[in-house]
Amino acid sequence: MAKQEHPLTGEALIKEVCRRIRVARSYWDAHNNAACRGERDRALALYNTLTKEQKDQIPHQLRVWLRYRSEKYFGAHRTPPKSKRKSK
């Protein structure tokens, strides 16, 4: 996927954060943890660029999933994912 020339701002940024959280949740529901982790990291990076007022515009259910519930499973205190390569 190509990088955007202009970074998102305002309403477009809020919509993109919501979209990425919803995509991460759909991966979570499908038990695709690697994809969920990557999408959650992207959503969290965008979320952290928002102002307090913008964060309040994100639906509460999505904020809770992003900041608390998923932190339980993907936080820094968890063991990182293993490589798919088999050791010989």
Secondary structure, DSSP 8 states (H G I E B T S, - for coil): ----SS---HHHHHHHHHHHHHHHHHHHHTT-HHHHHHHHHHHHHHHTTS-HHHHHHS-HHHHHIIIIIHHHHHSTTS-----SS---
